[in-house]
Amino acid sequence: MGVRSQIKNGGWGALGVYLYSLFAFLYWDVPLISTDRLALAAATIPALAVMFTVVVTNDWLNDYWAGGNLKRSTETIAKITGENDFYDSAPQEVKDSVDEFDELAYGHHVAILSGIILAVAVPVTGYVVAGNIGVILGVVTAPVLLRALSIRSYRELNRLAKQMSVPYEENYENQ
């Protein structure tokens, strides 16, 4: 998966982190950011940091968020194909299923982490900007962010992990 594909698949989570960072840079007078264009550029740093973290820790995140379902799918595939390297010996349809999981998992990891980061940061920022009213608005907004980004992506990631073994079961059920 190339850099362009990773940026495209970062999706709403990366966009949310970018917009939040842009708001923070524009609201507070950060000494090194003197123009709006510089703020637009600097706001990409946190979003890219989340995306880079997902690239580096992708396998660990797969195990953490979808480990049980992913392990069950892998065990099912291993029972069907034996202990051979199932990816290399698999039909193209199955390889496409595994590749699709990897590509979609990246975007879901970015969304999950972004939702958690924003759900924590919004109440804190609300307090700094508007005091107690800001905290109340932030606490009301945090579950919406968690639901829209993290929980939805977590469920979808686990659904994808469960269904990864389906093409194997369909191809080998008569054997």
C-alpha positions in Angstrom: 0.0 0.0 0.0 1.6 3.2 -1.1 1.6 6.6 0.5 -1.2 8.0 -1.6 -3.4 5.0 -0.8 -2.6 5.4 2.9 -3.6 9.1 2.9 -6.8 8.2 1.0 -7.7 5.4 3.3 -7.0 7.5 6.4 -10.5 8.8 6.0 -12.7 10.7 8.4 -10.5 10.1 11.4 -7.4 11.8 9.9 -9.7 14.6 8.6 -11.1 15.1 12.1 -7.6 15.3 13.7 -6.6 17.7 11.0 -9.5 20.0 11.5 -9.1 19.9 15.3 -5.4 20.7 15.0 -6.2 23.5 12.5 -8.7 25.0 15.0 -6.1 24.8 17.8 -3.4 26.5 15.7 -5.8 29.2 14.5 -7.4 29.8 18.0 -4.1 30.1 19.9 -1.2 32.2 18.9 1.5 29.6 18.4 4.8 31.6 18.1 6.2 29.7 15.1 2.9 29.8 13.1 2.6 33.4 11.9 0.3 32.9 8.9 -2.9 31.0 8.1 -1.1 29.1 5.3 1.5 28.0 7.8 -1.3 26.9 10.2 -2.9 24.9 7.3 0.4 23.1 6.7 1.2 22.6 10.4 -2.2 21.1 11.1 -1.3 18.1 8.9 1.5 17.1 11.3 -0.8 15.5 14.0 -2.9 13.7 11.3 0.2 12.4 9.6 1.6 11.3 13.0 -1.6 9.2 13.7 -1.3 7.7 10.2 2.4 7.0 10.6 1.7 5.3 14.0 -0.8 3.0 12.3 1.6 2.1 9.6 4.3 1.2 12.1 2.1 -0.7 14.5 -0.4 -2.2 12.1 0.2 -5.8 13.1 0.0 -5.0 16.8 -3.2 -3.0 16.2 -4.7 -5.8 14.3 -4.1 -8.2 17.2 -5.3 -5.6 19.7 -8.6 -4.6 18.1 -9.5 -7.7 16.2 -7.2 -10.3 17.7 -9.8 -12.9 18.7 -11.7 -12.8 15.5 -8.6 -12.6 13.4 -7.1 -15.6 15.3 -10.2 -17.7 14.8 -10.3 -16.9 11.1 -6.6 -17.8 10.8 -7.1 -21.1 12.7 -10.1 -21.9 10.4 -7.9 -21.2 7.4 -5.1 -23.3 8.8 -7.4 -26.3 9.4 -8.7 -26.1 5.9 -5.3 -25.7 4.1 -3.1 -27.4 6.6 -0.1 -25.6 8.2 1.2 -24.5 4.8 1.6 -20.8 3.9 -2.1 -20.3 3.0 -1.7 -16.9 1.4 0.7 -18.1 -1.3 -1.2 -21.2 -2.2 -4.6 -19.6 -2.0 -6.8 -18.8 -5.0 -6.8 -15.2 -6.2 -10.3 -14.5 -4.6 -8.9 -15.4 -1.2 -5.8 -13.3 -1.7 -8.0 -10.4 -2.6 -10.0 -11.0 0.6 -6.8 -10.9 2.8 -5.5 -7.8 0.9 -8.9 -6.1 1.3 -8.8 -6.7 5.1 -5.3 -5.2 5.3 -6.2 -2.1 3.3 -9.5 -1.5 5.2 -7.9 -2.3 8.5 -5.5 0.6 8.1 -8.4 3.1 7.7 -10.3 1.6 10.6 -7.2 1.8 12.8 -6.8 5.5 11.9 -10.4 6.1 12.7 -10.3 4.3 16.1 -7.2 6.1 17.2 -8.5 9.5 16.0 -11.8 9.0 17.8 -10.0 8.2 21.0 -7.7 11.2 20.7 -10.5 13.6 19.8 -12.7 12.3 22.6 -10.0 13.0 25.1 -8.9 16.3 23.6 -12.2 18.0 23.0 -13.3 18.3 26.7 -9.8 19.5 27.6 -9.8 22.1 24.9 -13.4 23.0 25.8 -12.2 23.8 29.3 -9.3 25.9 28.1 -11.5 27.8 25.7 -14.8 28.3 27.6 -14.3 27.0 31.1 -17.1 24.8 32.6 -19.4 25.3 29.7 -16.7 24.1 27.3 -16.2 21.0 29.4 -19.9 20.3 29.3 -20.0 20.7 25.5 -16.8 18.6 25.2 -18.2 15.8 27.4 -21.4 15.8 25.3 -19.3 15.8 22.1 -16.9 13.1 23.1 -19.4 10.1 23.0 -20.5 11.3 19.6 -16.9 11.2 18.3 -16.3 7.9 19.9 -19.5 6.4 18.4 -18.9 7.9 14.9 -15.3 7.1 14.6 -14.0 4.5 17.1 -16.9 2.2 17.9 -18.2 2.0 14.3 -14.7 1.2 13.0 -14.0 -1.3 15.7 -17.2 -3.2 14.9 -16.5 -3.1 11.2 -12.9 -4.3 11.7 -14.1 -7.3 13.7 -16.7 -8.1 11.1 -14.0 -8.0 8.4 -11.8 -10.3 10.6 -14.6 -12.8 11.0 -15.4 -12.9 7.3 -11.8 -13.3 6.2 -12.1 -17.1 6.4 -15.4 -17.2 4.5 -13.8 -17.6 1.1 -11.8 -20.5 2.4 -14.8 -22.2 3.9 -16.7 -21.8 0.6 -13.9 -23.1 -1.6 -13.1 -26.1 0.6 -16.4 -27.1 2.2 -16.9 -30.0 -0.2 -13.5 -31.5 0.5 
